[in-house]
Amino acid sequence: MHFEHAQTDYQSYNIPMPERIQSNIENESDEINRQLEAKMFYDKKMRGVFFSYTFNQTLRVYISVDEDTDIYNDEFSSLLHSSINQCNCKTGLLWVRKKTPKIIAFLEKGFNATISDELFFYESKKFVIDREHFKKKFKVGILEIKSYDDRYLDDCLRLWEEAMLFCMPPNFHLNNRAHHFEQFRFYRDYLTFETFWKDGELVGFYWNNGNEVDIMAVSPKFQRMGYGSIILTRAIEMIFQKTNSDIAWLIASSFNEKACSFYTKNNMEVRGEYRIPRIDDPIKSDIKMREEHGVL
C-alpha cells in the first residue's frame, strides 16, 4: 500500500460536536465501534463515496470524489448531520481529498471544520496461517457446498447485510445490487467463490483471491454453531490446493472484535496491523494491498 500517496492526497479536519451531544455523555467509552452511514455516488462524469463510523470513541468520516464539485453537498450535509446525531462521541474527524476545494469550503463554512494533523482513519489486522501449521480438514456432509450462481445473488446480499450490520448501514449492499451482480460474476469466473447451505438455507459464503480469503460471511442465524470454522477451513484448504503459497491470509477490521477473536481461535496469527486512509480508487487500493502481500 502506498501510504505516502494516501497521506498526502487527503487532509484531515476536526469536526466540532454539538453541545447537546457532549452534555449527554456521561461515559465516552459507552460509544461502541460501528458503521453509521455509507453511500456511493455515480453519474456519467464522476464517482464519489461517503462513509462514517465510530472508532475509539471518535466519529470518523470519509468523503472522496473523483473531481472537485459541489453537486453532492446537500447529500454530504444530510449524511454528516445524521452521523453526528447517531453517535455518542465528544470528538469528530473528517478526511477529504485536498484537490476538492469546493467541498472543503462547504465543510469549513457549514460544519466549522478545522485542519487537523491526524493522518489515519482506518485500522485493520492481517491474520495469517502457514501451510505447515494448517492441520484442519473440511468436514464433508455437514453443509452442502455450491459454487456461486446468479440465482443466489439476493440470498448472498441479504446474508451479507445481516452479517455486516456492525459496520454497514441497512440495505447498503442490496441498494447496490447491480454493481454486485457484475462483481459476483467476476469472482465466480476468475476466483474461488463458494456458498454453503443447510436444509435449503444459505449459511454463509466466501471468495478467495490468490492466497487471500477476500470475503467470508456467515448468517447470524447460524453463528456460534461451528459453521463459521467449517467455512473458514474450506476457504483455507482451497487456497493451499489451488496455489503454491506457503501462507493463507485475510484482513479484518480492528474494531470487529468478534471476528478477530474468531480468527485467533482458528489458529490464525496477527502478523501485521495497518492504519491507513484508502486511496481514491478502491480497486487500485485492493490491487496495491495484494501486491504488498505477494498475491499479484
C-alpha positions as CSV (number, residue, x, y, z in Angstrom):
1,M,0.0,0.0,0.0
2,H,1.4,3.4,-0.9
3,F,0.9,5.1,2.4
4,E,2.7,8.3,1.4
5,H,0.3,8.9,-1.5
6,A,-2.8,8.3,0.7
7,Q,-1.5,10.6,3.4
8,T,-0.6,13.5,1.1
9,D,-3.7,13.2,-1.0
10,Y,-6.1,13.6,1.9
11,Q,-6.4,16.3,4.6
12,S,-8.0,15.6,7.9
13,Y,-10.3,18.1,9.7
14,N,-11.7,18.4,13.2
15,I,-15.5,18.4,13.4
16,P,-16.9,20.2,16.4
17,M,-19.5,18.1,18.1
18,P,-22.7,19.8,19.3
19,E,-23.0,20.8,22.9
20,R,-26.3,18.9,23.3
21,I,-24.4,15.6,22.4
22,Q,-21.5,16.4,24.7
23,S,-23.8,17.1,27.6
24,N,-25.5,13.8,27.2
25,I,-22.2,11.8,27.5
26,E,-21.5,10.5,31.0
27,N,-19.0,7.9,29.9
28,E,-17.4,8.4,26.5
29,S,-16.4,4.7,26.4
30,D,-20.1,3.8,26.2
31,E,-19.9,4.5,22.4
32,I,-19.4,1.2,20.5
33,N,-17.4,0.9,17.3
34,R,-19.9,0.8,14.5
35,Q,-20.7,2.0,11.0
36,L,-23.1,4.9,10.8
37,E,-23.6,5.9,7.2
38,A,-22.3,4.8,3.8
39,K,-23.3,5.9,0.3
40,M,-21.8,5.7,-3.2
41,F,-22.4,8.4,-5.8
42,Y,-22.4,7.8,-9.5
43,D,-23.0,9.9,-12.6
44,K,-21.6,9.9,-16.1
45,K,-18.6,12.1,-15.2
46,M,-17.5,11.1,-11.7
47,R,-17.8,8.8,-8.8
48,G,-17.8,9.5,-5.1
49,V,-18.2,7.9,-1.7
50,F,-19.2,8.9,1.8
51,F,-18.9,6.7,4.9
52,S,-18.8,7.3,8.6
53,Y,-18.2,5.2,11.7
54,T,-17.2,5.4,15.3
55,F,-13.9,4.0,16.4
56,N,-12.1,4.5,19.7
57,Q,-14.8,6.9,20.8
58,T,-14.3,9.2,17.8
59,L,-16.6,9.9,14.9
60,R,-14.7,9.3,11.7
61,V,-15.9,10.5,8.4
62,Y,-14.5,9.9,4.9
63,I,-15.5,11.9,1.7
64,S,-14.0,11.3,-1.7
65,V,-14.9,12.2,-5.2
66,D,-13.0,11.9,-8.5
67,E,-13.2,15.7,-9.2
68,D,-14.0,18.9,-7.3
69,T,-17.7,19.5,-7.3
70,D,-20.5,21.0,-5.2
71,I,-23.3,18.9,-6.6
72,Y,-23.3,16.4,-3.7
73,N,-23.0,19.0,-0.9
74,D,-26.6,18.7,0.2
75,E,-26.3,14.9,0.4
76,F,-23.0,15.2,2.2
77,S,-24.6,17.6,4.7
78,S,-27.5,15.3,5.4
79,L,-25.3,12.3,5.9
80,L,-22.9,14.2,8.1
81,H,-25.7,15.5,10.3
82,S,-27.1,12.0,10.5
83,S,-23.7,10.6,11.6
84,I,-23.3,13.3,14.3
85,N,-26.8,12.7,15.6
86,Q,-26.4,9.0,15.8
87,C,-23.1,8.9,17.7
88,N,-22.2,9.4,21.3
89,C,-18.7,10.9,20.7
90,K,-17.1,14.0,22.0
91,T,-14.7,14.3,19.1
92,G,-15.0,14.1,15.3
93,L,-12.6,13.7,12.5
94,L,-13.1,14.0,8.8
95,W,-10.9,13.1,5.8
96,V,-11.4,14.8,2.4
97,R,-9.3,14.9,-0.7
98,K,-7.1,18.1,-0.9
99,K,-7.9,18.6,-4.6
100,T,-11.6,19.3,-3.8
101,P,-11.7,22.9,-2.5
102,K,-15.4,23.3,-3.1
103,I,-16.2,20.5,-0.8
104,I,-13.6,21.7,1.8
105,A,-15.0,25.2,1.7
106,F,-18.5,23.9,2.2
107,L,-17.4,21.8,5.2
108,E,-15.5,24.7,6.8
109,K,-18.5,27.0,6.5
110,G,-21.3,24.6,7.3
111,F,-19.6,22.5,10.0
112,N,-16.8,24.7,11.3
113,A,-14.3,22.1,10.2
114,T,-10.7,23.0,11.1
115,I,-7.5,21.4,9.8
116,S,-6.1,18.5,11.9
117,D,-2.8,16.7,11.7
118,E,-4.4,13.2,12.0
119,L,-3.1,11.0,9.2
120,F,-5.0,7.8,9.7
121,F,-8.6,6.7,9.9
122,Y,-8.8,3.0,9.2
123,E,-7.3,0.2,11.2
124,S,-7.1,-3.4,10.3
125,K,-5.2,-6.6,11.2
126,K,-3.6,-9.2,8.9
127,F,-4.3,-12.7,10.1
128,V,-2.1,-15.5,8.7
129,I,-1.8,-19.2,8.9
130,D,1.1,-21.2,7.5
131,R,0.7,-24.2,5.3
132,E,2.7,-26.4,7.6
133,H,0.6,-25.4,10.6
134,F,-2.8,-25.9,8.9
135,K,-4.0,-29.3,10.2
136,K,-7.7,-29.0,9.9
137,K,-9.8,-30.9,7.3
138,F,-13.1,-29.7,5.8
139,K,-15.9,-31.8,7.3
140,V,-17.8,-33.3,4.5
141,G,-21.6,-33.7,4.8
142,I,-22.4,-31.1,7.4
143,L,-23.0,-28.3,4.9
144,E,-23.9,-28.5,1.2
145,I,-21.4,-26.6,-1.0
146,K,-22.5,-24.9,-4.2
147,S,-20.4,-22.8,-6.5
148,Y,-21.9,-19.3,-6.7
149,D,-24.6,-18.9,-9.3
150,D,-26.6,-15.8,-10.3
151,R,-29.7,-17.3,-8.7
152,Y,-28.0,-16.9,-5.3
153,L,-27.4,-13.2,-5.6
154,D,-30.2,-11.9,-3.4
155,D,-29.6,-14.6,-0.8
156,C,-25.9,-13.7,-0.6
157,L,-26.7,-9.9,-0.4
158,R,-29.2,-10.4,2.4
159,L,-26.8,-12.6,4.3
160,W,-24.0,-10.1,3.8
161,E,-26.3,-7.3,5.1
162,E,-27.1,-9.3,8.2
163,A,-23.6,-10.4,8.9
164,M,-22.1,-6.9,8.4
165,L,-24.6,-4.7,10.3
166,F,-21.7,-4.0,12.8
167,C,-20.1,-1.9,10.1
168,M,-22.6,-1.3,7.3
169,P,-26.0,0.5,7.4
170,P,-29.1,-1.4,6.5
171,N,-29.6,-2.2,2.8
172,F,-26.2,-0.9,1.8
173,H,-25.4,-4.0,-0.3
174,L,-28.9,-4.5,-1.6
175,N,-29.1,-0.9,-2.8
176,N,-26.0,-1.7,-4.9
177,R,-27.4,-4.9,-6.4
178,A,-26.5,-4.1,-10.0
179,H,-22.9,-3.5,-9.0
180,H,-22.7,-6.7,-7.0
181,F,-24.3,-8.7,-9.8
182,E,-21.3,-8.0,-12.1
183,Q,-18.8,-8.2,-9.2
184,F,-20.0,-11.6,-8.1
185,R,-19.9,-12.9,-11.6
186,F,-16.3,-11.9,-11.9
187,Y,-15.5,-13.6,-8.6
188,R,-17.2,-16.7,-9.8
189,D,-15.5,-16.8,-13.1
190,Y,-12.0,-15.8,-12.1
191,L,-11.6,-16.5,-8.4
192,T,-12.9,-19.2,-6.0
193,F,-16.5,-18.3,-4.8
194,E,-18.5,-21.0,-2.9
195,T,-21.7,-20.9,-0.9
196,F,-22.8,-23.2,1.9
197,W,-26.3,-24.4,2.6
198,K,-28.2,-26.2,5.4
199,D,-31.7,-27.6,4.7
200,G,-32.2,-25.2,1.8
201,E,-31.0,-22.1,3.7
202,L,-27.8,-20.1,3.0
203,V,-25.5,-20.5,5.9
204,G,-22.5,-18.5,4.5
205,F,-20.1,-17.9,1.7
206,Y,-16.5,-16.9,0.9
207,W,-14.4,-16.0,-2.0
208,N,-10.6,-16.2,-2.3
209,N,-8.3,-14.1,-4.3
210,G,-4.9,-15.9,-4.7
211,N,-3.8,-16.8,-1.2
212,E,-6.2,-14.3,0.4
213,V,-9.6,-15.1,1.9
214,D,-11.0,-11.9,0.5
215,I,-14.5,-12.1,1.9
216,M,-16.2,-14.5,4.3
217,A,-19.7,-14.1,5.8
218,V,-21.9,-16.3,8.0
219,S,-25.5,-15.7,8.7
220,P,-26.1,-14.5,12.3
221,K,-28.8,-17.3,12.5
222,F,-26.1,-19.9,12.0
223,Q,-23.3,-18.3,14.0
224,R,-21.9,-20.0,17.2
225,M,-22.8,-23.4,15.7
226,G,-19.3,-24.3,14.3
227,Y,-20.3,-23.5,10.8
228,G,-18.0,-20.5,10.6
229,S,-15.0,-22.6,11.3
230,I,-16.1,-25.2,8.7
231,I,-16.4,-22.4,6.0
232,L,-13.0,-20.9,7.0
233,T,-11.4,-24.3,6.9
234,R,-12.7,-24.9,3.4
235,A,-11.5,-21.4,2.2
236,I,-8.0,-22.0,3.5
237,E,-8.0,-25.6,2.2
238,M,-8.8,-24.3,-1.2
239,I,-6.0,-21.8,-1.1
240,F,-3.5,-24.5,-0.4
241,Q,-4.9,-26.7,-3.1
242,K,-5.0,-24.1,-5.8
243,T,-1.9,-22.1,-5.1
244,N,1.8,-22.8,-4.2
245,S,1.7,-20.2,-1.4
246,D,3.1,-21.1,2.0
247,I,0.5,-18.9,3.7
248,A,-3.1,-18.1,3.7
249,W,-4.2,-14.7,4.9
250,L,-7.1,-12.3,5.4
251,I,-7.7,-8.8,6.6
252,A,-10.1,-8.0,9.5
253,S,-11.2,-4.6,10.8
254,S,-9.6,-3.9,14.2
255,F,-13.0,-2.7,15.6
256,N,-14.6,-6.0,14.7
257,E,-13.5,-7.7,17.9
258,K,-15.8,-10.7,17.4
259,A,-14.2,-11.6,14.0
260,C,-10.6,-11.0,15.4
261,S,-11.4,-13.4,18.2
262,F,-12.8,-16.0,15.8
263,Y,-9.7,-16.0,13.6
264,T,-7.4,-16.3,16.6
265,K,-9.4,-19.3,17.9
266,N,-9.0,-20.9,14.4
267,N,-5.2,-20.8,14.8
268,M,-4.5,-17.7,12.7
269,E,-1.9,-15.3,13.9
270,V,-1.8,-11.5,13.7
271,R,1.2,-10.6,11.5
272,G,0.6,-7.0,10.7
273,E,-1.5,-4.1,11.7
274,Y,-2.5,-1.2,9.3
275,R,-3.7,2.3,10.0
276,I,-4.3,3.7,6.5
277,P,-6.6,6.0,4.6
278,R,-7.9,4.3,1.4
279,I,-6.7,5.9,-1.8
280,D,-9.3,7.4,-4.1
281,D,-9.8,4.3,-6.2
282,P,-10.9,1.2,-4.2
283,I,-9.9,-1.1,-7.0
284,K,-6.4,0.3,-7.1
285,S,-6.3,0.2,-3.3
286,D,-7.1,-3.5,-3.3
287,I,-4.6,-4.2,-6.0
288,K,-1.8,-2.4,-4.1
289,M,-2.6,-4.2,-0.9
290,R,-2.4,-7.5,-2.7
291,E,0.9,-6.5,-4.4
292,E,2.3,-5.8,-0.9
293,H,1.3,-9.2,0.3
294,G,2.7,-11.0,-2.7
295,V,-0.7,-12.0,-4.2
296,L,-0.1,-10.3,-7.6
